[in-house]
Amino acid sequence: MHTLQNIIEANWSRISKGPKPARLAFIVLYRTFLVFKDNQRTPFMVIKYSHDNSLEHEFDNLRRINKLLPNETPEPYFYDTLGHYHLLGERFKHGTKVTNLSLTKGLLQNIFHTLIRFHKASYQGNFSLDNEHMDEMVIKPFSQFLKINPSKFLQSELSQLLDTITGIKACHLPWIPQHCDFCLLNILFDDITNKVYIIDWADFGKTYLPLYDAFLLIINYYCRPEKFSLFLEDNVINKNLVKSLTLYLQHFKIDKRWVRTLFFISLITFFNQNYPDRKEALGHFKEFIIFCFKNKDKIFFNKILQSI
């Protein structure tokens, strides 16, 4: 870390035309960032580093999405290579990590309104699950998941889910590139402007499954053994999540029958995309998947289906 700081400081004129600021290092999102501050109360730039060139792809993602959401995303500043390091510079705005805040009704509404704005801005039309889409979005993920988790219970559940999908696949779905890591860790809230700010766009566009981002928010919130049972409760957070999900469905004209089906496809897609890189965390995640299948008729957002 200290070596990297020295390298950046020595090459500051190559990175920035501005004066060399004071520096502060901290850990967030399980990765190391260098945060550069000027005399203002907020950091004006964050530098991520990596030993591979994945940050170049993230930089391209950020340039694309910042044009759509300039007020809700970091501004792409530069991508550069110094020695063995690849660097991504982003201009940041003020915000507190949502993980450090209480998940209130107002904050949830704010997050979902921002998510709807983001998806509306990146919306690319509708599609139906023809054979090609069915194979890419459902069959392949299911097959990959079963290779890793070849239990008879999961095989039976996925077979039933496939039958359900086949029965409603003619209904059109919105074709929307997703953030793909939309969790509370990647959401900042500015209590001055009352705005949500989304960071970490490395995985943007990995999937076009509608509601994938919304479900990742829910999945990451409940995916700990001590929280599993709360996923079934009629509590304040779940009531507000139902309202937010309903608003999303109405906005993009998604048939309500897709809700539970898309949830399980999202669970499996997320597992596949993170295996085997996050084996330890995925242990709990597999437990959560099994828990959800065993309690599929008790999941809180089934209330949406009751109004059909």
N, C-alpha and C positions, 0 to 999 in steps of 0.2 A: 504493500500500500504506500509506504513512505517513498519507495523507489519511483512508483508511478507519479506521485505528486511532484517529485523532483523533475521527472521527465517533462511533465506538462508545464511546470513553471519555467523550465529552461527553453521551452518551445512556445511560450505564450504568444509571442508576436505572430507566429505561424497560425495559431488557433484563433486569436482575437486581436482586433485593432484597438480595443479599449485598454484602460489601465489595468495593471495586475491587481486583483482584489485580495482581500484576506481569504483564507480557505478554511473549510471545515469538513471533516469526513464523518459520515455516519452510515449505518446499515439500514436498508429498507427493502422490502419485497424480496428478501433472501439473497440479495445481490449487493455488491458494493458500488456506491455512487460517490463521486466527488461533488460537493456543493460549493459553488462560488458565490460569495455575497459582496455587494458593494455597500454603500452607506444606508441603503434602504432596509426596511424591516424584513424583506423577503429575499430569497435567493434569486439571482437574475439568470443563473445558468446551472444546469446539472450535467455533469459528464458521466456517462456510463462507459464501462470498459469491458472488453472481452478479448480472449486469445484467438477467437475465430472471427470470420467475417460476417456473422449473422447480424451485426449491428447495421451493416450497410442496407440490408433488407428492411430492418426496422426504420431506418432513416427514410427510405423510399415510402414506406407505409405512412409514416408521420407527415411527410410532405403532402401526400394525397389526402389524408384525413383532415389535416389542419385547414385545407382549403374549404372543406365542408363544414367543419366545426371550429372556427378560429378562436372562439371565446371559451370553449370547453376542453381544449387540448393544448399540450405544450407546443411551442413554435419550434420547428426544426432549425437548428442553428448551423451545425456542420457535421460532416462525417470525415474522419481522418485516420491515418495510420502512423503510429510513432513506434519504431522498433518492432517489438513482438506484440504490441497492443493495438487493438482497434478501438476507436473512440467515437462516441455519439454525443454531441452537445445539443441540449434542449433548453429553450428559455421557459422558465416556470412562472406560474402565478401563485398567489397566496392560497393556502388551503390546509385544512386539517384532515388527516387520514380518517375516513369514516369508521375504521375499526376502533378508533379512540373515542367515538361518540355513541350516544344512545340512538338506536335505530327507531326514530319516532315516525309518526304518521306523516308529518310534513317532510321529513328527510326522504322517506320512501317515495312519496309523490314526486319530489324534486328529482330523484334518481331516475324514476321511470319516465318522467316528462323529458329528461335529457336523453334517455335511451330511445324514446320514440322519435325525437328530433334527429338523432344520429341515424337511426334506421330509415327514417323518411328521406334524409339527405342522400343516403347510399343505396336506396331502393332501386332495383333493376328490373322490375316487372314481375309477372307471375309465372309459375310453372306447375305442372301436375306430375304426379309420380308415374311417369311412363316407365317402360322397362329399364331404360338407361339410368334415369334418376333413382329408381327403386334399387337397382344394383349398387350404385355408387353410395347412396345415402343410407340404405337399410341393409341389404344383403351382405355386402362386404364388411361393414362394421360388426354385424351380428356374427359372421363367420370368424372374424379375427378375435372377437371377444370370447367366443366359445373355445377357440384353440387354447387360449390362456386359462379359461375357467370352464373346463369340460364337465360340469356337473349336470346330472339329469334334471334337477329342479330348474336350473337356468335354461336348459335346452327346451324344456316344456313351456316355460314362461315366454321365451322368445318366439316359440312357434305360435302360441296363442296371440302374441302381439302382432306377429306377421299377418295372421288371419284378420285381425282387426284393421290393420293398415290396408290390406287388400280390399276390404269392404268400403273404405272411404277415400281411396287414393285418387278418385276422379275429381275430388274437390281441389280447386287451385290453391296454391300456397305462394306467399310473397318470396321472391328471390333476393335475399338481402345479405351482403357480406357482413359478418359479425366481428366484434372486437376479439372474441374467442378466449379472453381471460378476464371477463367482466365480473370481478369480485370486489368485496369491500376494500381489500388491500390496494386496489388500483383506482379507487375513487377518492378524490379529495373534495372537501366542502368548504367554501369560502363564506364564513358567517357575516362578512361585511356586505358582499354583493348578493348573498343568498343563492349562489350558483354552485353547481356541481362541475367538477373538473376531472377528466378521465386521463389516466397516464398508462404507459407501458403498452405500446401498439405493436409489439414484436410479432404477435400471432394474427394480426388483422387479416380477415378474409380466408382463414383456413377452412371455414365451413359457411354455407349459405342457409343452414337450417333456421327457419323462422323460430323465434323465441329461445334460441340457443343461449344468447347473452342473458336473457331474463332468468332462464333456468340455472345458468352457472352462478348467478348471484344467490339464488335460493340454495343450490346444492352446496356451495362453499360455506354458507351460513350454518347449515344444519349437519354438515358432514363430520361430526364428532360424536362418538358413542354416547356421551352424556346429553347430547341434543337430539338424538334420533326420535325419542318419544314426542318431543315438542313439534316435530314435523306433522303430527297427526292431530294436534290440538286446535281448538277453536279459540285461539288467543288473539290479542290485539294486533300483533305483527302479521299473523296469517290472514286475519280479516282484511287488513290493508293491502296485503299481497294479492288477495283475490280481487280486490277493486282495481289494483294496478294492472294485473294480468287481463282482466275483463276489458279495461280501457285499451290495452294494447291490441287485443283481439278485434275489438270494434274498429279501431283505427286502420288496421290492415286487412279488415274483412276476412278474418280466418275463422273457418268453421270450428265451433266449440269442441266438436268431437276429436279434434286434433290435439287438444291440450295434454291429456295424459299420455297419448302415444308419442308426441314430440318430446315429452319429458323423459321417457325411458330411452328414446333414441339419443337424446342429448347426454344422458348418463353414460351410455355405452360409448358414444363418440368421444366424450371427454376422457374416459378411461383409456381408450385405445391411443389417443393422441399423447397421453402422458406416460404410457407404459413403453419401455421399462425405466425411463429416466427418473421417475419418482416412486420407486417400489415401496419405500417405507410409508409414504403418505397414502399410497393406493391400497394398502392393507385395510385401513379404515374405510376407504372409499368402496372397496368390494363389499364390506359388511353393510354399508349403507345401501348399495344396490340390492342386495339380497333382502334387507329390511323393507325397502320400498316395494319390491315385488310381492313379498309376503303380506304387505299391508296396503296393497294398491287400491282397495275399496275404501280405505280410511284416510287417504292423503287429503290434506286440507283443501287443495284447489279442486277437488271433486265437486265442490259446491257450484262451480261454474257449469258443470255438466248437468246439474239438477234443474237448471232453468231451460233446458232444451225441450 
